[in-house]
Each structure stands twice: as structure tokens, then as C-alpha cells.
Amino acid sequence: MAYHGTIIHSGLDSARAHFPAAVVTAMASHAAASLNAGKFSIATVALSVGDMDTAVRSMPWGHERLSLNENLILLDAGALIAYAPYRARVVLTGDPFAEAESLAAALELDPGALRTRLHDGLIGAERVIAFSAPAFEAVAPFVKRPPERLTLPPFALKSPVNGSGPVLVVGNEKPEAAAEMLSTLRAALPDQSFEAFDPGSVLETRWKAVVHLGVASSDLPGARLSDAWAGGVPILQLLDRHLVDGLVRRQARSPDETVVQHGKNGLQLFSLDELTAALRDFTLDPLPLRSVAHGARRSIDPPAHWDYLLKTVLE
């Protein structure tokens, strides 16, 4: 059985979390490279401001339309307001209402009227799927039944060809604590380059390693352990020992998606001194940690995860 669909998103992407263009690109590329050749067929459409303006003014709400396309998939607020009269499926990567002000300004519309159109589009949607907790929580009050909650498969972080590159620092706790740690690492290891997690550039940069501060709690592409594993990028995770012990006791196993398994798919460190020492050792001899990272990459299967997601979204 073949699965077909047209994914529509706005071309107004910025450095916001879950930028739709990255998700569209990933879905289309994985569909083309599927483990089941020819099973998935995806067309993509990026709407300009002019496209959205024309759609809003020519397709008022109140006249429900049925799409001739078997699977019309709307991926963000821009697509949702443009195609609100259609009974399409809505697949959201973030809170669509968070974009209302900027979209209203770009389209010279009243923000209240734009939010109403978003509400109408959600109410009339054939199906609503949320890829993140913010998306789920934002739209749940406006749909007839709870949105389907799916997790985005791994987005492989890029690793450097020659081994050089910055170290990504992902702060899983308070932002101010992450900023302070970033400054501390730069002062302690001035010969290395450290960069804070930025959803707008994380998937484009080649990373020598990733430092996770605390339990990995984000669902943003690039900020998850699985993204580093998929790209074979080494992970060093600074943790509270008591917190980790508590997680293991409650789950009766290692919490694989939020905490690395020491020596198997990353390193667990429990103090700043341990972290800086491990980073120094990695600089002097990167082979052991890179071997761990390569083993972690072999332990996960991103293509299978993407095949499952595509089937679920398109069926």
C-alpha cells in the first residue's frame, strides 16, 4: 500500500523551536529514502505572505471545502489560517497561537480575527497531530477530541569531517544556569569552542561533542540524546547523582531517552571537575569517546522511526 500527501507550511521560518521547514525537509527526504522503496510520496508547498493573504481573503470561513488532494497536511499556523475552510489534517510542531501576532502583522490583519480563524481551522480539521508538548497543550481545548501526540524521530546532528568543531552545550535546567556553565567551560577550557543550543542553527553546525547539563528533558530537534546518537556525536552529560539514582529506582531501569548509559552511549559526569577533565581527555585522545558514539549510532534505527511516523501521518 502506498501513502501520498501534500505538506503545506509557511515560508516565514525563523529560529523558533521546531521550525517547520526542517521538519518538512526531513519528512520529504526520509520518504524518498524509505526502507520501503516507493511506499511514500510527499509533495511540499511553502506559502509566501502573498499566498496566505490571497487565501485568507478569497476563502472565508463558513464555506467548508473538501480537498481534491487525498492527504492535505497543514504544518504550522500560516498553513492553518490559509487553508482553514478545508477539512485537512493538521500536524503541529509548536504552539500555532504563539505566531499569531507576527502573522497578523505580516498579513495586516487584526490579531483577534486571525486567532479566530486558527480556532475555526482546528475545529474543522479532519485530524490533529501534535509533535510537541506546547503544541498539544495549546490546541487541546479547541478540538473535539484530544490531539494525537507523536514524537519526532531523531534528527541526526552533524559531526565534523576532520574532528574539529565546536562543542554544543544543551541546558536542560534553568537558562541562567546554562549561561553560567557556558561561561565557566569557556574560561576553564579556552582552547575549545563552546556554543549554546540554538534551534535555528543546531542542525546545520558540525559538532565535535555535546554536553548535556542535567536530565535531557527537551523535545526540540537537536536538543535530545537521540539526535546526537543518530549522528554519532559524543555525549557528555553532567548529572546530579541522587537524581539519576532516583530515576532508575522509579523506572527499574536506566531512563534511556533522558540519561546516557555510562560507557555505552555516552559519559555520565557528576561534577564540574569531572566534566572539564573528561573534555580535556577527549581533546587529547578522542578515539574512546568517539567509539562509544559510533556504537550508540548503531544501536538506534532512525529510518525505521521515520517510516513509522510517515505511515501514521499519511494513512
C-alpha positions as MATLAB code, in Angstrom:
seq = 'MAYHGTIIHSGLDSARAHFPAAVVTAMASHAAASLNAGKFSIATVALSVGDMDTAVRSMPWGHERLSLNENLILLDAGALIAYAPYRARVVLTGDPFAEAESLAAALELDPGALRTRLHDGLIGAERVIAFSAPAFEAVAPFVKRPPERLTLPPFALKSPVNGSGPVLVVGNEKPEAAAEMLSTLRAALPDQSFEAFDPGSVLETRWKAVVHLGVASSDLPGARLSDAWAGGVPILQLLDRHLVDGLVRRQARSPDETVVQHGKNGLQLFSLDELTAALRDFTLDPLPLRSVAHGARRSIDPPAHWDYLLKTVLE';
ca = [
       0.000    0.000    0.000;
       1.348    3.423   -0.995;
       0.901    6.577    1.090;
       0.614   10.008   -0.528;
       0.356   13.501    0.880;
       0.978   17.204    0.309;
       2.582   19.062    3.210;
       1.929   22.809    3.333;
       3.785   25.229    5.585;
       4.514   28.936    5.626;
       7.798   30.219    4.260;
       8.224   32.527    7.253;
      10.504   30.270    9.262;
      12.708   31.817   11.905;
      14.940   30.495   14.651;
      11.947   29.412   16.666;
      11.640   25.966   18.145;
      10.562   23.199   15.765;
      10.928   25.403   12.671;
       8.589   23.776   10.143;
      10.953   23.874    7.152;
      13.377   21.500    8.903;
      10.549   19.086    9.677;
       9.219   19.282    6.100;
      12.693   18.655    4.673;
      13.244   15.687    6.987;
       9.875   14.113    6.186;
      10.356   14.519    2.441;
      13.929   13.214    2.432;
      13.087   10.201    4.583;
      10.081    9.443    2.391;
      12.352    9.430   -0.662;
      14.944    7.248    1.099;
      12.421    4.984    2.817;
      13.272    1.418    3.727;
      10.212    0.538    1.652;
      11.036    1.964   -1.754;
       8.102    3.718   -3.374;
       5.869    3.394   -0.319;
       5.701    7.118    0.458;
       5.117   10.045   -1.884;
       5.252   13.575   -0.454;
       4.862   16.927   -2.189;
       5.734   20.092   -0.272;
       4.435   23.648   -0.625;
       5.895   26.709    1.123;
       3.441   29.602    1.314;
       4.612   33.183    0.865;
       2.960   36.145    2.575;
       1.146   36.819   -0.700;
      -0.137   33.237   -0.869;
      -1.509   33.426    2.658;
      -3.038   36.857    2.106;
      -4.816   35.685   -1.068;
      -6.087   32.538    0.648;
      -7.421   34.369    3.696;
      -9.268   36.949    1.612;
     -10.621   34.537   -1.036;
     -11.606   31.643    1.232;
     -13.650   32.995    4.139;
     -14.636   30.654    6.942;
     -18.172   29.314    6.782;
     -17.893   27.513    3.464;
     -16.353   24.138    4.227;
     -14.270   22.743    1.406;
     -13.155   19.215    0.659;
      -9.686   18.926   -0.759;
      -9.173   17.087   -4.027;
      -5.839   16.035   -2.543;
      -6.230   12.767   -0.641;
      -3.978   13.924    2.196;
      -3.655   17.661    2.678;
      -1.359   18.215    5.673;
      -1.018   21.644    7.303;
       2.159   22.002    9.324;
       2.026   25.411   11.002;
      -0.100   28.457   11.777;
       0.462   30.041    8.363;
      -0.802   26.961    6.543;
      -3.658   26.566    9.021;
      -5.065   30.059    8.522;
      -4.667   29.828    4.732;
      -6.499   26.503    4.476;
      -8.875   26.869    7.430;
     -12.007   26.084    5.360;
     -10.581   22.732    4.267;
     -11.069   19.566    6.260;
      -7.357   18.879    6.184;
      -5.229   17.146    8.773;
      -3.203   19.463   10.965;
       0.270   18.402   12.128;
       1.758   20.939   14.514;
       5.353   21.257   15.631;
       4.696   24.117   18.062;
       2.014   26.378   19.524;
       0.268   27.958   16.494;
      -1.161   30.793   18.591;
       2.367   31.913   19.507;
       2.751   33.002   15.874;
      -0.495   34.974   15.751;
       1.000   38.416   16.398;
       3.773   38.116   13.799;
       1.444   36.600   11.204;
      -1.171   39.304   11.811;
       1.465   41.981   11.311;
       2.789   40.356    8.117;
      -0.726   39.999    6.678;
      -2.014   43.327    8.065;
      -4.855   41.551    9.831;
      -6.439   42.010   13.216;
      -4.750   39.534   15.623;
      -8.118   38.641   17.141;
      -9.588   37.766   13.748;
      -6.527   35.694   12.920;
      -6.828   33.738   16.178;
     -10.497   33.105   15.398;
      -9.514   31.662   12.030;
      -6.966   29.446   13.752;
      -9.694   28.230   16.126;
     -12.022   27.526   13.195;
      -9.316   25.635   11.320;
      -8.626   23.434   14.319;
     -12.307   22.769   14.965;
     -12.884   21.750   11.341;
      -9.712   19.702   10.963;
     -10.081   16.094    9.954;
      -7.332   15.133   12.376;
      -4.880   16.980   14.643;
      -1.437   15.626   15.494;
       0.938   17.344   17.929;
       4.689   16.797   17.718;
       5.476   18.647   20.952;
       4.049   19.278   24.397;
       3.485   23.031   23.695;
       1.544   22.173   20.549;
      -0.618   19.615   22.362;
      -1.387   21.901   25.295;
      -2.180   24.878   23.033;
      -4.700   23.163   20.769;
      -6.283   20.556   23.080;
      -9.038   22.948   24.317;
     -10.178   23.696   20.751;
     -10.570   20.243   19.195;
     -13.378   17.722   19.542;
     -11.073   15.002   20.830;
      -7.545   15.210   22.267;
      -4.851   15.662   19.616;
      -2.765   12.645   18.753;
       0.647   13.005   20.393;
       3.617   11.840   18.329;
       7.333   12.251   18.890;
       9.588   13.412   16.091;
      12.172   10.748   15.223;
      15.879   11.563   15.619;
      17.340   14.423   13.580;
      20.973   13.365   13.180;
      23.400   16.020   14.391;
      26.308   16.550   12.030;
      29.787   15.534   13.103;
      32.961   17.199   11.753;
      34.875   15.503    8.974;
      38.298   16.262   10.455;
      37.316   16.003   14.120;
      37.438   19.733   14.798;
      34.435   21.866   15.618;
      32.566   23.459   18.498;
      31.082   21.656   21.474;
      27.312   22.028   21.789;
      26.048   22.855   25.283;
      22.418   21.916   25.924;
      20.958   23.378   29.101;
      18.181   21.175   30.405;
      17.674   23.218   33.552;
      17.323   26.941   34.248;
      18.509   29.175   31.360;
      20.632   31.299   33.668;
      22.380   28.190   34.995;
      23.159   27.090   31.435;
      24.579   30.508   30.574;
      26.742   30.437   33.687;
      28.015   26.949   32.859;
      28.826   28.025   29.311;
      30.974   30.873   30.646;
      32.639   28.523   33.130;
      33.541   25.988   30.427;
      34.933   28.691   28.141;
      37.121   30.001   30.982;
      38.284   26.533   32.052;
      38.998   25.304   28.508;
      39.920   28.366   26.428;
      41.398   26.228   23.657;
      37.963   24.737   22.897;
      34.925   26.353   21.322;
      31.574   26.072   23.141;
      28.214   27.148   21.741;
      24.804   27.203   23.408;
      21.913   25.294   21.882;
      20.091   27.347   19.234;
      17.147   25.656   17.464;
      17.742   27.757   14.369;
      21.288   26.565   13.692;
      21.814   23.355   15.647;
      21.046   21.069   12.712;
      23.384   22.927   10.344;
      26.522   23.056   12.509;
      29.052   20.216   12.756;
      29.574   19.351   16.426;
      32.666   17.783   17.964;
      30.696   16.738   21.042;
      27.558   17.563   23.031;
      27.458   18.497   26.712;
      24.052   17.956   28.319;
      23.515   19.791   31.579;
      21.074   17.722   33.594;
      18.491   15.168   32.508;
      17.596   15.601   28.823;
      14.052   16.946   29.014;
      13.552   18.872   25.763;
      11.639   17.538   22.770;
      13.288   20.016   20.371;
      15.228   18.506   17.454;
      18.924   18.781   18.235;
      18.414   19.011   21.994;
      17.670   15.322   22.525;
      20.088   12.497   23.237;
      18.764   10.567   20.246;
      19.800   13.348   17.846;
      23.433   13.069   18.938;
      23.272    9.270   18.849;
      21.858    9.320   15.314;
      24.749   11.499   14.145;
      27.470    9.639   16.032;
      28.302   12.747   18.070;
      29.809   12.000   21.528;
      27.715   12.961   24.575;
      28.995   14.077   27.973;
      26.181   14.538   30.496;
      26.581   16.423   33.781;
      24.112   14.986   36.277;
      23.021   15.008   39.885;
      23.912   11.523   41.141;
      20.969   11.351   43.558;
      18.530   12.387   40.828;
      19.795    9.674   38.486;
      19.594    7.026   41.218;
      16.001    8.088   41.905;
      15.060    7.875   38.224;
      16.499    4.380   37.940;
      14.705    3.205   41.079;
      11.354    4.547   39.877;
      11.697    3.077   36.406;
      13.510   -0.114   37.449;
      15.917    0.512   34.574;
      18.080    3.208   33.071;
      15.916    6.066   31.668;
      17.344    5.625   28.157;
      15.801    8.677   26.492;
      16.881   11.189   29.142;
      20.081    9.850   30.711;
      23.042    8.256   28.927;
      24.333    4.855   29.950;
      27.892    5.464   31.056;
      30.408    3.949   28.661;
      27.685    2.560   26.384;
      26.210    5.595   24.652;
      27.881    8.497   26.455;
      29.599    9.572   29.635;
      27.934   10.401   32.949;
      29.771   13.083   34.965;
      28.755   14.239   38.423;
      30.844   17.370   38.978;
      32.283   20.260   37.037;
      35.791   18.950   37.697;
      34.861   15.567   36.186;
      33.316   17.270   33.167;
      36.289   19.522   32.420;
      38.704   16.599   32.936;
      36.699   14.449   30.525;
      36.676   17.232   27.925;
      40.458   17.621   28.270;
      40.918   13.867   27.847;
      38.641   13.930   24.820;
      40.742   16.673   23.238;
      43.968   14.700   23.825;
      42.555   11.332   22.788;
      39.102   11.474   21.156;
      39.063    7.845   19.987;
      37.494    6.186   23.090;
      34.510    8.530   23.283;
      34.058    8.532   19.519;
      33.962    4.740   19.612;
      31.204    4.953   22.225;
      29.327    7.404   19.981;
      29.646    5.157   16.933;
      28.308    2.239   18.965;
      25.354    4.357   20.074;
      24.606    5.245   16.465;
      24.445    1.570   15.537;
      22.024    0.902   18.398;
      19.234    3.114   17.044;
      17.400    2.953   13.735;
      16.190    6.406   12.613;
      14.928    5.243    9.173;
      12.550    2.778   10.834;
      11.287    5.514   13.190;
      10.680    7.855   10.248;
       8.883    5.131    8.287;
       6.547    4.594   11.238;
       5.894    8.334   11.595;
       5.222    8.820    7.869;
       2.797    5.906    7.817;
       0.991    7.241   10.899;
       0.698   10.780    9.497;
      -0.239    9.808    5.948;
      -2.543    6.851    6.473;
];
